Amino acid sequence: MTSPDDFPLELDQQICFALYSTSLAMTKTYKPMLDKLGLTYPQYLAMLVLWESDNLTVKEIAARLSLDSATLTPLLKRLEAQGYVVRIRGVEDERQVHVRLTAQGRSLRQSARAIPPEIFCAAGSDVDELVRLRSDLVRLRASLNEYLER
């Protein structure tokens, strides 16, 4: 494909639609599992970040999730209301808000361990295929972010 006319404009030929519709299907697949934990998909992602590294600032969590802090704050407030995290203003800089897991938030991790194997089964692929797909998606994301930074 060398000229603009060589690139199809049919919906099913667009990588953006394949990614978008797959993302929707993935989120729908997670929903019943996350409902059992009382989490939304974005809350689950935030909890994954905190289970990896507790006591992060809102800004650090936002960067890890590729979100802005204003989008993340209401989500964290809901997690705090559920008793999974506490938000603490920084002592040296009150603009910084640190997020820490509570005992309840840490124990939720054990219940969440059932999710990845179920997603793996739902994907209907072998491990190598999924590892390769994930790697390709990470590389695509990096390329797109690099393009956006130009």
Buried (B, 14 or more C-beta within 10 A) or exposed (E): EEEEEEEEEEEEEBEEEEEEEEEEEBEEBBEEBBEEBBBBBBBBBBBBBBBEEBEBBBBBBBBBBEBEBEEBBEBBEBBBEBEBBBBEEEEEEEEBBBBBBBEEBBEBEEEBEEBEEEBEEEEEEEEEEBEEEEEEEEEEEEEEEEEEEE
